[in-house]
Amino acid sequence: MSLSDCTKCWERLCTCGWQYRHWRVEKLIELRKMIDAVIEYKKQNPNADFSVGTRNETEDDTAMTKYINRRGK
């Protein structure tokens, strides 16, 4: 466990919602739009080759980042 783990679900990026209880609604909507954009991209590109660990960024990494920046805002 690290200092940033959620105290309820014990995930580093909270998956139960507890850590978002103090977020402003506008920030939650921004987060939702970004996640929706990631889901859309992954559905459209099921065979994307994403980097892992310290491996150099792939073309698919770059393409997804651009897609998210266009759609997730």
PDB file of N, CA, C, O and CB in Angstrom:
ATOM      1  N   MET A   1       0.834  -1.179   0.000  1.00  0.00           N
ATOM      2  CA  MET A   1       0.000   0.000   0.000  1.00  0.00           C
ATOM      3  C   MET A   1       0.883   1.247   0.000  1.00  0.00           C
ATOM      4  O   MET A   1       1.851   1.336   0.755  1.00  0.00           O
ATOM      5  CB  MET A   1      -0.951  -0.005   1.213  1.00  0.00           C
ATOM      6  N   SER A   2       0.538   2.198  -0.848  1.00  0.00           N
ATOM      7  CA  SER A   2       1.270   3.460  -0.852  1.00  0.00           C
ATOM      8  C   SER A   2       0.428   4.534  -0.177  1.00  0.00           C
ATOM      9  O   SER A   2      -0.722   4.293   0.190  1.00  0.00           O
ATOM     10  CB  SER A   2       1.643   3.881  -2.296  1.00  0.00           C
ATOM     11  N   LEU A   3       0.995   5.700  -0.019  1.00  0.00           N
ATOM     12  CA  LEU A   3       0.273   6.792   0.627  1.00  0.00           C
ATOM     13  C   LEU A   3      -0.919   7.272  -0.193  1.00  0.00           C
ATOM     14  O   LEU A   3      -1.829   7.896   0.353  1.00  0.00           O
ATOM     15  CB  LEU A   3       1.210   7.946   0.882  1.00  0.00           C
ATOM     16  N   SER A   4      -0.928   6.991  -1.498  1.00  0.00           N
ATOM     17  CA  SER A   4      -2.018   7.486  -2.336  1.00  0.00           C
ATOM     18  C   SER A   4      -3.122   6.456  -2.553  1.00  0.00           C
ATOM     19  O   SER A   4      -4.095   6.741  -3.252  1.00  0.00           O
ATOM     20  CB  SER A   4      -1.474   7.924  -3.668  1.00  0.00           C
ATOM     21  N   ASP A   5      -2.992   5.264  -1.969  1.00  0.00           N
ATOM     22  CA  ASP A   5      -4.041   4.253  -2.123  1.00  0.00           C
ATOM     23  C   ASP A   5      -5.322   4.728  -1.444  1.00  0.00           C
ATOM     24  O   ASP A   5      -5.283   5.382  -0.402  1.00  0.00           O
ATOM     25  CB  ASP A   5      -3.587   2.892  -1.533  1.00  0.00           C
ATOM     26  N   CYS A   6      -6.459   4.385  -2.055  1.00  0.00           N
ATOM     27  CA  CYS A   6      -7.759   4.697  -1.462  1.00  0.00           C
ATOM     28  C   CYS A   6      -7.926   3.877  -0.185  1.00  0.00           C
ATOM     29  O   CYS A   6      -7.604   2.689  -0.159  1.00  0.00           O
ATOM     30  CB  CYS A   6      -8.921   4.409  -2.467  1.00  0.00           C
ATOM     31  N   THR A   7      -8.419   4.500   0.851  1.00  0.00           N
ATOM     32  CA  THR A   7      -8.603   3.795   2.122  1.00  0.00           C
ATOM     33  C   THR A   7      -9.817   2.871   2.106  1.00  0.00           C
ATOM     34  O   THR A   7     -10.001   2.084   3.034  1.00  0.00           O
ATOM     35  CB  THR A   7      -8.743   4.794   3.252  1.00  0.00           C
ATOM     36  N   LYS A   8     -10.638   2.953   1.078  1.00  0.00           N
ATOM     37  CA  LYS A   8     -11.833   2.104   0.998  1.00  0.00           C
ATOM     38  C   LYS A   8     -11.631   0.909   0.064  1.00  0.00           C
ATOM     39  O   LYS A   8     -11.952  -0.222   0.429  1.00  0.00           O
ATOM     40  CB  LYS A   8     -13.029   2.928   0.525  1.00  0.00           C
ATOM     41  N   CYS A   9     -11.097   1.153  -1.145  1.00  0.00           N
ATOM     42  CA  CYS A   9     -10.940   0.054  -2.105  1.00  0.00           C
ATOM     43  C   CYS A   9      -9.487  -0.404  -2.230  1.00  0.00           C
ATOM     44  O   CYS A   9      -9.213  -1.425  -2.861  1.00  0.00           O
ATOM     45  CB  CYS A   9     -11.461   0.479  -3.471  1.00  0.00           C
ATOM     46  N   TRP A  10      -8.557   0.342  -1.633  1.00  0.00           N
ATOM     47  CA  TRP A  10      -7.132   0.030  -1.626  1.00  0.00           C
ATOM     48  C   TRP A  10      -6.483   0.075  -3.002  1.00  0.00           C
ATOM     49  O   TRP A  10      -5.406  -0.492  -3.191  1.00  0.00           O
ATOM     50  CB  TRP A  10      -6.925  -1.318  -1.033  1.00  0.00           C
ATOM     51  N   GLU A  11      -7.114   0.736  -3.964  1.00  0.00           N
ATOM     52  CA  GLU A  11      -6.538   0.899  -5.295  1.00  0.00           C
ATOM     53  C   GLU A  11      -5.771   2.207  -5.346  1.00  0.00           C
ATOM     54  O   GLU A  11      -6.151   3.184  -4.701  1.00  0.00           O
ATOM     55  CB  GLU A  11      -7.634   0.863  -6.389  1.00  0.00           C
ATOM     56  N   ARG A  12      -4.690   2.223  -6.114  1.00  0.00           N
ATOM     57  CA  ARG A  12      -3.916   3.453  -6.252  1.00  0.00           C
ATOM     58  C   ARG A  12      -4.755   4.520  -6.935  1.00  0.00           C
ATOM     59  O   ARG A  12      -4.798   5.663  -6.479  1.00  0.00           O
ATOM     60  CB  ARG A  12      -2.618   3.199  -7.043  1.00  0.00           C
ATOM     61  N   LEU A  13      -5.418   4.161  -8.017  1.00  0.00           N
ATOM     62  CA  LEU A  13      -6.415   5.050  -8.606  1.00  0.00           C
ATOM     63  C   LEU A  13      -7.762   4.523  -8.134  1.00  0.00           C
ATOM     64  O   LEU A  13      -8.214   3.466  -8.573  1.00  0.00           O
ATOM     65  CB  LEU A  13      -6.317   5.103 -10.198  1.00  0.00           C
ATOM     66  N   CYS A  14      -8.387   5.252  -7.256  1.00  0.00           N
ATOM     67  CA  CYS A  14      -9.630   4.820  -6.616  1.00  0.00           C
ATOM     68  C   CYS A  14     -10.637   4.318  -7.641  1.00  0.00           C
ATOM     69  O   CYS A  14     -10.908   4.986  -8.638  1.00  0.00           O
ATOM     70  CB  CYS A  14     -10.238   5.965  -5.808  1.00  0.00           C
ATOM     71  N   THR A  15     -11.191   3.129  -7.385  1.00  0.00           N
ATOM     72  CA  THR A  15     -12.215   2.558  -8.257  1.00  0.00           C
ATOM     73  C   THR A  15     -13.581   2.482  -7.585  1.00  0.00           C
ATOM     74  O   THR A  15     -14.560   2.080  -8.214  1.00  0.00           O
ATOM     75  CB  THR A  15     -11.795   1.180  -8.707  1.00  0.00           C
ATOM     76  N   CYS A  16     -13.654   2.865  -6.311  1.00  0.00           N
ATOM     77  CA  CYS A  16     -14.935   2.791  -5.601  1.00  0.00           C
ATOM     78  C   CYS A  16     -15.634   4.146  -5.521  1.00  0.00           C
ATOM     79  O   CYS A  16     -16.813   4.218  -5.176  1.00  0.00           O
ATOM     80  CB  CYS A  16     -14.721   2.246  -4.199  1.00  0.00           C
ATOM     81  N   GLY A  17     -14.907   5.223  -5.840  1.00  0.00           N
ATOM     82  CA  GLY A  17     -15.497   6.553  -5.825  1.00  0.00           C
ATOM     83  C   GLY A  17     -15.225   7.376  -4.590  1.00  0.00           C
ATOM     84  O   GLY A  17     -15.455   8.586  -4.593  1.00  0.00           O
ATOM     85  N   TRP A  18     -14.745   6.757  -3.543  1.00  0.00           N
ATOM     86  CA  TRP A  18     -14.542   7.445  -2.266  1.00  0.00           C
ATOM     87  C   TRP A  18     -13.633   8.672  -2.389  1.00  0.00           C
ATOM     88  O   TRP A  18     -13.940   9.725  -1.830  1.00  0.00           O
ATOM     89  CB  TRP A  18     -13.955   6.481  -1.256  1.00  0.00           C
ATOM     90  N   GLN A  19     -12.532   8.546  -3.107  1.00  0.00           N
ATOM     91  CA  GLN A  19     -11.580   9.659  -3.188  1.00  0.00           C
ATOM     92  C   GLN A  19     -12.099  10.832  -4.019  1.00  0.00           C
ATOM     93  O   GLN A  19     -11.476  11.894  -4.037  1.00  0.00           O
ATOM     94  CB  GLN A  19     -10.275   9.172  -3.771  1.00  0.00           C
ATOM     95  N   TYR A  20     -13.219  10.660  -4.702  1.00  0.00           N
ATOM     96  CA  TYR A  20     -13.761  11.729  -5.538  1.00  0.00           C
ATOM     97  C   TYR A  20     -14.858  12.522  -4.834  1.00  0.00           C
ATOM     98  O   TYR A  20     -15.443  13.421  -5.438  1.00  0.00           O
ATOM     99  CB  TYR A  20     -14.301  11.150  -6.826  1.00  0.00           C
ATOM    100  N   ARG A  21     -15.141  12.219  -3.603  1.00  0.00           N
ATOM    101  CA  ARG A  21     -16.269  12.836  -2.911  1.00  0.00           C
ATOM    102  C   ARG A  21     -16.110  14.338  -2.725  1.00  0.00           C
ATOM    103  O   ARG A  21     -17.110  15.044  -2.592  1.00  0.00           O
ATOM    104  CB  ARG A  21     -16.457  12.188  -1.572  1.00  0.00           C
ATOM    105  N   HIS A  22     -14.888  14.845  -2.712  1.00  0.00           N
ATOM    106  CA  HIS A  22     -14.667  16.278  -2.528  1.00  0.00           C
ATOM    107  C   HIS A  22     -14.413  17.013  -3.839  1.00  0.00           C
ATOM    108  O   HIS A  22     -14.255  18.234  -3.843  1.00  0.00           O
ATOM    109  CB  HIS A  22     -13.506  16.498  -1.597  1.00  0.00           C
ATOM    110  N   TRP A  23     -14.372  16.294  -4.933  1.00  0.00           N
ATOM    111  CA  TRP A  23     -14.117  16.930  -6.226  1.00  0.00           C
ATOM    112  C   TRP A  23     -15.319  17.782  -6.629  1.00  0.00           C
ATOM    113  O   TRP A  23     -16.464  17.439  -6.333  1.00  0.00           O
ATOM    114  CB  TRP A  23     -13.814  15.865  -7.315  1.00  0.00           C
ATOM    115  N   ARG A  24     -15.046  18.883  -7.300  1.00  0.00           N
ATOM    116  CA  ARG A  24     -16.130  19.695  -7.866  1.00  0.00           C
ATOM    117  C   ARG A  24     -16.787  18.925  -9.008  1.00  0.00           C
ATOM    118  O   ARG A  24     -16.135  18.127  -9.681  1.00  0.00           O
ATOM    119  CB  ARG A  24     -15.597  21.077  -8.368  1.00  0.00           C
ATOM    120  N   VAL A  25     -18.054  19.163  -9.217  1.00  0.00           N
ATOM    121  CA  VAL A  25     -18.800  18.475 -10.275  1.00  0.00           C
ATOM    122  C   VAL A  25     -18.136  18.707 -11.635  1.00  0.00           C
ATOM    123  O   VAL A  25     -18.065  17.788 -12.450  1.00  0.00           O
ATOM    124  CB  VAL A  25     -20.271  18.959 -10.307  1.00  0.00           C
ATOM    125  N   GLU A  26     -17.657  19.906 -11.883  1.00  0.00           N
ATOM    126  CA  GLU A  26     -17.013  20.218 -13.171  1.00  0.00           C
ATOM    127  C   GLU A  26     -15.786  19.336 -13.412  1.00  0.00           C
ATOM    128  O   GLU A  26     -15.561  18.882 -14.534  1.00  0.00           O
ATOM    129  CB  GLU A  26     -16.605  21.702 -13.219  1.00  0.00           C
ATOM    130  N   LYS A  27     -15.002  19.096 -12.375  1.00  0.00           N
ATOM    131  CA  LYS A  27     -13.813  18.247 -12.507  1.00  0.00           C
ATOM    132  C   LYS A  27     -14.212  16.792 -12.738  1.00  0.00           C
ATOM    133  O   LYS A  27     -13.553  16.084 -13.500  1.00  0.00           O
ATOM    134  CB  LYS A  27     -12.925  18.360 -11.253  1.00  0.00           C
ATOM    135  N   LEU A  28     -15.277  16.342 -12.091  1.00  0.00           N
ATOM    136  CA  LEU A  28     -15.763  14.984 -12.305  1.00  0.00           C
ATOM    137  C   LEU A  28     -16.253  14.802 -13.738  1.00  0.00           C
ATOM    138  O   LEU A  28     -16.032  13.752 -14.341  1.00  0.00           O
ATOM    139  CB  LEU A  28     -16.886  14.656 -11.315  1.00  0.00           C
ATOM    140  N   ILE A  29     -16.914  15.813 -14.281  1.00  0.00           N
ATOM    141  CA  ILE A  29     -17.385  15.748 -15.667  1.00  0.00           C
ATOM    142  C   ILE A  29     -16.201  15.687 -16.619  1.00  0.00           C
ATOM    143  O   ILE A  29     -16.234  14.932 -17.592  1.00  0.00           O
ATOM    144  CB  ILE A  29     -18.280  16.962 -16.001  1.00  0.00           C
ATOM    145  N   GLU A  30     -15.155  16.468 -16.359  1.00  0.00           N
ATOM    146  CA  GLU A  30     -13.941  16.410 -17.186  1.00  0.00           C
ATOM    147  C   GLU A  30     -13.324  15.020 -17.151  1.00  0.00           C
ATOM    148  O   GLU A  30     -12.922  14.490 -18.187  1.00  0.00           O
ATOM    149  CB  GLU A  30     -12.913  17.452 -16.713  1.00  0.00           C
ATOM    150  N   LEU A  31     -13.247  14.428 -15.967  1.00  0.00           N
ATOM    151  CA  LEU A  31     -12.687  13.088 -15.819  1.00  0.00           C
ATOM    152  C   LEU A  31     -13.528  12.074 -16.596  1.00  0.00           C
ATOM    153  O   LEU A  31     -12.986  11.202 -17.274  1.00  0.00           O
ATOM    154  CB  LEU A  31     -12.609  12.693 -14.327  1.00  0.00           C
ATOM    155  N   ARG A  32     -14.851  12.192 -16.493  1.00  0.00           N
ATOM    156  CA  ARG A  32     -15.743  11.282 -17.210  1.00  0.00           C
ATOM    157  C   ARG A  32     -15.567  11.402 -18.721  1.00  0.00           C
ATOM    158  O   ARG A  32     -15.558  10.392 -19.424  1.00  0.00           O
ATOM    159  CB  ARG A  32     -17.197  11.559 -16.831  1.00  0.00           C
ATOM    160  N   LYS A  33     -15.428  12.627 -19.225  1.00  0.00           N
ATOM    161  CA  LYS A  33     -15.226  12.825 -20.666  1.00  0.00           C
ATOM    162  C   LYS A  33     -13.928  12.176 -21.125  1.00  0.00           C
ATOM    163  O   LYS A  33     -13.886  11.555 -22.187  1.00  0.00           O
ATOM    164  CB  LYS A  33     -15.215  14.325 -21.010  1.00  0.00           C
ATOM    165  N   MET A  34     -12.868  12.315 -20.330  1.00  0.00           N
ATOM    166  CA  MET A  34     -11.593  11.713 -20.689  1.00  0.00           C
ATOM    167  C   MET A  34     -11.698  10.191 -20.709  1.00  0.00           C
ATOM    168  O   MET A  34     -11.202   9.548 -21.634  1.00  0.00           O
ATOM    169  CB  MET A  34     -10.502  12.157 -19.715  1.00  0.00           C
ATOM    170  N   ILE A  35     -12.334   9.616 -19.704  1.00  0.00           N
ATOM    171  CA  ILE A  35     -12.489   8.158 -19.656  1.00  0.00           C
ATOM    172  C   ILE A  35     -13.349   7.675 -20.817  1.00  0.00           C
ATOM    173  O   ILE A  35     -13.049   6.646 -21.423  1.00  0.00           O
ATOM    174  CB  ILE A  35     -13.111   7.721 -18.313  1.00  0.00           C
ATOM    175  N   ASP A  36     -14.416   8.407 -21.133  1.00  0.00           N
ATOM    176  CA  ASP A  36     -15.254   8.053 -22.282  1.00  0.00           C
ATOM    177  C   ASP A  36     -14.444   8.076 -23.577  1.00  0.00           C
ATOM    178  O   ASP A  36     -14.630   7.217 -24.439  1.00  0.00           O
ATOM    179  CB  ASP A  36     -16.450   9.013 -22.391  1.00  0.00           C
ATOM    180  N   ALA A  37     -13.549   9.051 -23.718  1.00  0.00           N
ATOM    181  CA  ALA A  37     -12.708   9.134 -24.914  1.00  0.00           C
ATOM    182  C   ALA A  37     -11.748   7.949 -24.992  1.00  0.00           C
ATOM    183  O   ALA A  37     -11.527   7.412 -26.078  1.00  0.00           O
ATOM    184  CB  ALA A  37     -11.919  10.453 -24.925  1.00  0.00           C
ATOM    185  N   VAL A  38     -11.180   7.536 -23.877  1.00  0.00           N
ATOM    186  CA  VAL A  38     -10.297   6.363 -23.852  1.00  0.00           C
ATOM    187  C   VAL A  38     -11.078   5.119 -24.273  1.00  0.00           C
ATOM    188  O   VAL A  38     -10.593   4.315 -25.069  1.00  0.00           O
ATOM    189  CB  VAL A  38      -9.679   6.164 -22.437  1.00  0.00           C
ATOM    190  N   ILE A  39     -12.276   4.965 -23.740  1.00  0.00           N
ATOM    191  CA  ILE A  39     -13.111   3.813 -24.094  1.00  0.00           C
ATOM    192  C   ILE A  39     -13.430   3.820 -25.580  1.00  0.00           C
ATOM    193  O   ILE A  39     -13.313   2.785 -26.237  1.00  0.00           O
ATOM    194  CB  ILE A  39     -14.412   3.813 -23.276  1.00  0.00           C
ATOM    195  N   GLU A  40     -13.832   4.967 -26.124  1.00  0.00           N
ATOM    196  CA  GLU A  40     -14.136   5.077 -27.549  1.00  0.00           C
ATOM    197  C   GLU A  40     -12.931   4.676 -28.391  1.00  0.00           C
ATOM    198  O   GLU A  40     -13.056   3.899 -29.338  1.00  0.00           O
ATOM    199  CB  GLU A  40     -14.574   6.505 -27.897  1.00  0.00           C
ATOM    200  N   TYR A  41     -11.760   5.214 -28.038  1.00  0.00           N
ATOM    201  CA  TYR A  41     -10.555   4.919 -28.814  1.00  0.00           C
ATOM    202  C   TYR A  41     -10.251   3.424 -28.775  1.00  0.00           C
ATOM    203  O   TYR A  41      -9.966   2.818 -29.808  1.00  0.00           O
ATOM    204  CB  TYR A  41      -9.352   5.725 -28.279  1.00  0.00           C
ATOM    205  N   LYS A  42     -10.311   2.840 -27.603  1.00  0.00           N
ATOM    206  CA  LYS A  42      -9.987   1.421 -27.477  1.00  0.00           C
ATOM    207  C   LYS A  42     -10.983   0.532 -28.218  1.00  0.00           C
ATOM    208  O   LYS A  42     -10.596  -0.502 -28.763  1.00  0.00           O
ATOM    209  CB  LYS A  42      -9.942   1.028 -26.014  1.00  0.00           C
ATOM    210  N   LYS A  43     -12.256   0.919 -28.245  1.00  0.00           N
ATOM    211  CA  LYS A  43     -13.245   0.160 -29.011  1.00  0.00           C
ATOM    212  C   LYS A  43     -12.962   0.252 -30.510  1.00  0.00           C
ATOM    213  O   LYS A  43     -13.123  -0.728 -31.237  1.00  0.00           O
ATOM    214  CB  LYS A  43     -14.664   0.670 -28.708  1.00  0.00           C
ATOM    215  N   GLN A  44     -12.543   1.422 -30.967  1.00  0.00           N
ATOM    216  CA  GLN A  44     -12.249   1.634 -32.383  1.00  0.00           C
ATOM    217  C   GLN A  44     -10.912   1.022 -32.789  1.00  0.00           C
ATOM    218  O   GLN A  44     -10.682   0.778 -33.973  1.00  0.00           O
ATOM    219  CB  GLN A  44     -12.250   3.120 -32.698  1.00  0.00           C
ATOM    220  N   ASN A  45     -10.040   0.776 -31.838  1.00  0.00           N
ATOM    221  CA  ASN A  45      -8.689   0.273 -32.107  1.00  0.00           C
ATOM    222  C   ASN A  45      -8.366  -0.887 -31.174  1.00  0.00           C
ATOM    223  O   ASN A  45      -7.462  -0.776 -30.347  1.00  0.00           O
ATOM    224  CB  ASN A  45      -7.641   1.400 -31.944  1.00  0.00           C
ATOM    225  N   PRO A  46      -9.092  -2.006 -31.293  1.00  0.00           N
ATOM    226  CA  PRO A  46      -8.910  -3.103 -30.344  1.00  0.00           C
ATOM    227  C   PRO A  46      -7.530  -3.766 -30.401  1.00  0.00           C
ATOM    228  O   PRO A  46      -7.128  -4.428 -29.444  1.00  0.00           O
ATOM    229  CB  PRO A  46      -9.955  -4.136 -30.584  1.00  0.00           C
ATOM    230  N   ASN A  47      -6.818  -3.602 -31.485  1.00  0.00           N
ATOM    231  CA  ASN A  47      -5.500  -4.229 -31.623  1.00  0.00           C
ATOM    232  C   ASN A  47      -4.360  -3.224 -31.482  1.00  0.00           C
ATOM    233  O   ASN A  47      -3.244  -3.478 -31.936  1.00  0.00           O
ATOM    234  CB  ASN A  47      -5.398  -4.928 -32.967  1.00  0.00           C
ATOM    235  N   ALA A  48      -4.638  -2.099 -30.859  1.00  0.00           N
ATOM    236  CA  ALA A  48      -3.611  -1.069 -30.697  1.00  0.00           C
ATOM    237  C   ALA A  48      -2.413  -1.623 -29.931  1.00  0.00           C
ATOM    238  O   ALA A  48      -2.559  -2.424 -29.007  1.00  0.00           O
ATOM    239  CB  ALA A  48      -4.187   0.161 -29.968  1.00  0.00           C
ATOM    240  N   ASP A  49      -1.236  -1.180 -30.335  1.00  0.00           N
ATOM    241  CA  ASP A  49       0.015  -1.609 -29.707  1.00  0.00           C
ATOM    242  C   ASP A  49       0.480  -0.501 -28.769  1.00  0.00           C
ATOM    243  O   ASP A  49       1.155   0.437 -29.193  1.00  0.00           O
ATOM    244  CB  ASP A  49       1.115  -1.937 -30.781  1.00  0.00           C
ATOM    245  N   PHE A  50       0.117  -0.612 -27.494  1.00  0.00           N
ATOM    246  CA  PHE A  50       0.497   0.393 -26.509  1.00  0.00           C
ATOM    247  C   PHE A  50       1.799   0.005 -25.817  1.00  0.00           C
ATOM    248  O   PHE A  50       2.085  -1.177 -25.626  1.00  0.00           O
ATOM    249  CB  PHE A  50      -0.619   0.581 -25.476  1.00  0.00           C
ATOM    250  N   SER A  51       2.574   1.005 -25.448  1.00  0.00           N
ATOM    251  CA  SER A  51       3.833   0.755 -24.754  1.00  0.00           C
ATOM    252  C   SER A  51       3.556   0.211 -23.356  1.00  0.00           C
ATOM    253  O   SER A  51       2.486   0.417 -22.784  1.00  0.00           O
ATOM    254  CB  SER A  51       4.681   2.045 -24.677  1.00  0.00           C
ATOM    255  N   VAL A  52       4.551  -0.488 -22.829  1.00  0.00           N
ATOM    256  CA  VAL A  52       4.462  -1.061 -21.490  1.00  0.00           C
ATOM    257  C   VAL A  52       5.728  -0.672 -20.744  1.00  0.00           C
ATOM    258  O   VAL A  52       6.836  -0.804 -21.265  1.00  0.00           O
ATOM    259  CB  VAL A  52       4.281  -2.624 -21.536  1.00  0.00           C
ATOM    260  N   GLY A  53       5.556  -0.196 -19.528  1.00  0.00           N
ATOM    261  CA  GLY A  53       6.716   0.140 -18.708  1.00  0.00           C
ATOM    262  C   GLY A  53       7.562   1.234 -19.322  1.00  0.00           C
ATOM    263  O   GLY A  53       7.064   2.315 -19.637  1.00  0.00           O
ATOM    264  N   THR A  54       8.848   0.951 -19.491  1.00  0.00           N
ATOM    265  CA  THR A  54       9.775   1.964 -19.982  1.00  0.00           C
ATOM    266  C   THR A  54       9.966   1.915 -21.492  1.00  0.00           C
ATOM    267  O   THR A  54      10.780   2.656 -22.044  1.00  0.00           O
ATOM    268  CB  THR A  54      11.105   1.805 -19.304  1.00  0.00           C
ATOM    269  N   ARG A  55       9.213   1.039 -22.161  1.00  0.00           N
ATOM    270  CA  ARG A  55       9.319   0.953 -23.605  1.00  0.00           C
ATOM    271  C   ARG A  55       8.959   2.291 -24.240  1.00  0.00           C
ATOM    272  O   ARG A  55       8.087   3.001 -23.740  1.00  0.00           O
ATOM    273  CB  ARG A  55       8.415  -0.162 -24.147  1.00  0.00           C
ATOM    274  N   ASN A  56       9.630   2.639 -25.342  1.00  0.00           N
ATOM    275  CA  ASN A  56       9.350   3.892 -26.019  1.00  0.00           C
ATOM    276  C   ASN A  56       7.892   3.968 -26.456  1.00  0.00           C
ATOM    277  O   ASN A  56       7.258   2.951 -26.738  1.00  0.00           O
ATOM    278  CB  ASN A  56      10.269   4.059 -27.221  1.00  0.00           C
ATOM    279  N   GLU A  57       7.379   5.181 -26.507  1.00  0.00           N
ATOM    280  CA  GLU A  57       5.995   5.403 -26.902  1.00  0.00           C
ATOM    281  C   GLU A  57       5.767   4.909 -28.329  1.00  0.00           C
ATOM    282  O   GLU A  57       6.581   5.147 -29.221  1.00  0.00           O
ATOM    283  CB  GLU A  57       5.630   6.895 -26.782  1.00  0.00           C
ATOM    284  N   THR A  58       4.655   4.223 -28.525  1.00  0.00           N
ATOM    285  CA  THR A  58       4.332   3.687 -29.847  1.00  0.00           C
ATOM    286  C   THR A  58       3.479   4.691 -30.626  1.00  0.00           C
ATOM    287  O   THR A  58       3.022   5.696 -30.081  1.00  0.00           O
ATOM    288  CB  THR A  58       3.594   2.329 -29.721  1.00  0.00           C
ATOM    289  N   GLU A  59       3.276   4.395 -31.909  1.00  0.00           N
ATOM    290  CA  GLU A  59       2.401   5.230 -32.732  1.00  0.00           C
ATOM    291  C   GLU A  59       0.984   5.219 -32.163  1.00  0.00           C
ATOM    292  O   GLU A  59       0.292   6.237 -32.194  1.00  0.00           O
ATOM    293  CB  GLU A  59       2.398   4.739 -34.202  1.00  0.00           C
ATOM    294  N   ASP A  60       0.555   4.071 -31.644  1.00  0.00           N
ATOM    295  CA  ASP A  60      -0.780   3.980 -31.060  1.00  0.00           C
ATOM    296  C   ASP A  60      -0.892   4.807 -29.778  1.00  0.00           C
ATOM    297  O   ASP A  60      -1.941   5.394 -29.516  1.00  0.00           O
ATOM    298  CB  ASP A  60      -1.130   2.522 -30.772  1.00  0.00           C
ATOM    299  N   ASP A  61       0.165   4.860 -28.983  1.00  0.00           N
ATOM    300  CA  ASP A  61       0.167   5.728 -27.798  1.00  0.00           C
ATOM    301  C   ASP A  61      -0.076   7.176 -28.219  1.00  0.00           C
ATOM    302  O   ASP A  61      -0.918   7.868 -27.648  1.00  0.00           O
ATOM    303  CB  ASP A  61       1.511   5.605 -27.020  1.00  0.00           C
ATOM    304  N   THR A  62       0.673   7.619 -29.221  1.00  0.00           N
ATOM    305  CA  THR A  62       0.575   8.990 -29.711  1.00  0.00           C
ATOM    306  C   THR A  62      -0.812   9.265 -30.280  1.00  0.00           C
ATOM    307  O   THR A  62      -1.401  10.313 -30.013  1.00  0.00           O
ATOM    308  CB  THR A  62       1.646   9.255 -30.776  1.00  0.00           C
ATOM    309  N   ALA A  63      -1.332   8.326 -31.061  1.00  0.00           N
ATOM    310  CA  ALA A  63      -2.649   8.499 -31.676  1.00  0.00           C
ATOM    311  C   ALA A  63      -3.735   8.591 -30.611  1.00  0.00           C
ATOM    312  O   ALA A  63      -4.641   9.416 -30.721  1.00  0.00           O
ATOM    313  CB  ALA A  63      -2.949   7.342 -32.639  1.00  0.00           C
ATOM    314  N   MET A  64      -3.651   7.747 -29.578  1.00  0.00           N
ATOM    315  CA  MET A  64      -4.660   7.786 -28.529  1.00  0.00           C
ATOM    316  C   MET A  64      -4.594   9.100 -27.763  1.00  0.00           C
ATOM    317  O   MET A  64      -5.629   9.677 -27.427  1.00  0.00           O
ATOM    318  CB  MET A  64      -4.482   6.608 -27.572  1.00  0.00           C
ATOM    319  N   THR A  65      -3.388   9.575 -27.488  1.00  0.00           N
ATOM    320  CA  THR A  65      -3.232  10.848 -26.791  1.00  0.00           C
ATOM    321  C   THR A  65      -3.883  11.978 -27.584  1.00  0.00           C
ATOM    322  O   THR A  65      -4.594  12.809 -27.019  1.00  0.00           O
ATOM    323  CB  THR A  65      -1.744  11.153 -26.552  1.00  0.00           C
ATOM    324  N   LYS A  66      -3.641  12.007 -28.885  1.00  0.00           N
ATOM    325  CA  LYS A  66      -4.249  13.040 -29.732  1.00  0.00           C
ATOM    326  C   LYS A  66      -5.770  12.909 -29.733  1.00  0.00           C
ATOM    327  O   LYS A  66      -6.480  13.912 -29.659  1.00  0.00           O
ATOM    328  CB  LYS A  66      -3.708  12.946 -31.174  1.00  0.00           C
ATOM    329  N   TYR A  67      -6.265  11.687 -29.815  1.00  0.00           N
ATOM    330  CA  TYR A  67      -7.706  11.440 -29.821  1.00  0.00           C
ATOM    331  C   TYR A  67      -8.346  11.936 -28.520  1.00  0.00           C
ATOM    332  O   TYR A  67      -9.378  12.607 -28.542  1.00  0.00           O
ATOM    333  CB  TYR A  67      -7.994   9.938 -30.020  1.00  0.00           C
ATOM    334  N   ILE A  68      -7.727  11.601 -27.403  1.00  0.00           N
ATOM    335  CA  ILE A  68      -8.242  12.012 -26.107  1.00  0.00           C
ATOM    336  C   ILE A  68      -8.257  13.531 -25.985  1.00  0.00           C
ATOM    337  O   ILE A  68      -9.221  14.113 -25.488  1.00  0.00           O
ATOM    338  CB  ILE A  68      -7.408  11.399 -24.983  1.00  0.00           C
ATOM    339  N   ASN A  69      -7.189  14.164 -26.439  1.00  0.00           N
ATOM    340  CA  ASN A  69      -7.119  15.629 -26.352  1.00  0.00           C
ATOM    341  C   ASN A  69      -8.204  16.302 -27.188  1.00  0.00           C
ATOM    342  O   ASN A  69      -8.697  17.370 -26.823  1.00  0.00           O
ATOM    343  CB  ASN A  69      -5.744  16.118 -26.804  1.00  0.00           C
ATOM    344  N   ARG A  70      -8.579  15.680 -28.314  1.00  0.00           N
ATOM    345  CA  ARG A  70      -9.655  16.233 -29.152  1.00  0.00           C
ATOM    346  C   ARG A  70     -11.021  15.947 -28.552  1.00  0.00           C
ATOM    347  O   ARG A  70     -11.877  16.830 -28.503  1.00  0.00           O
ATOM    348  CB  ARG A  70      -9.581  15.660 -30.572  1.00  0.00           C
ATOM    349  N   ARG A  71     -11.232  14.705 -28.091  1.00  0.00           N
ATOM    350  CA  ARG A  71     -12.564  14.259 -27.670  1.00  0.00           C
ATOM    351  C   ARG A  71     -12.831  14.462 -26.182  1.00  0.00           C
ATOM    352  O   ARG A  71     -13.971  14.692 -25.780  1.00  0.00           O
ATOM    353  CB  ARG A  71     -12.740  12.808 -28.009  1.00  0.00           C
ATOM    354  N   GLY A  72     -11.788  14.376 -25.369  1.00  0.00           N
ATOM    355  CA  GLY A  72     -11.984  14.347 -23.928  1.00  0.00           C
ATOM    356  C   GLY A  72     -12.129  15.699 -23.261  1.00  0.00           C
ATOM    357  O   GLY A  72     -12.265  15.772 -22.040  1.00  0.00           O
ATOM    358  N   LYS A  73     -12.103  16.756 -24.027  1.00  0.00           N
ATOM    359  CA  LYS A  73     -12.183  18.099 -23.422  1.00  0.00           C
ATOM    360  C   LYS A  73     -13.598  18.623 -23.430  1.00  0.00           C
ATOM    361  O   LYS A  73     -13.848  19.734 -22.962  1.00  0.00           O
ATOM    362  CB  LYS A  73     -11.272  19.078 -24.157  1.00  0.00           C
TER     363      LYS A  73
END
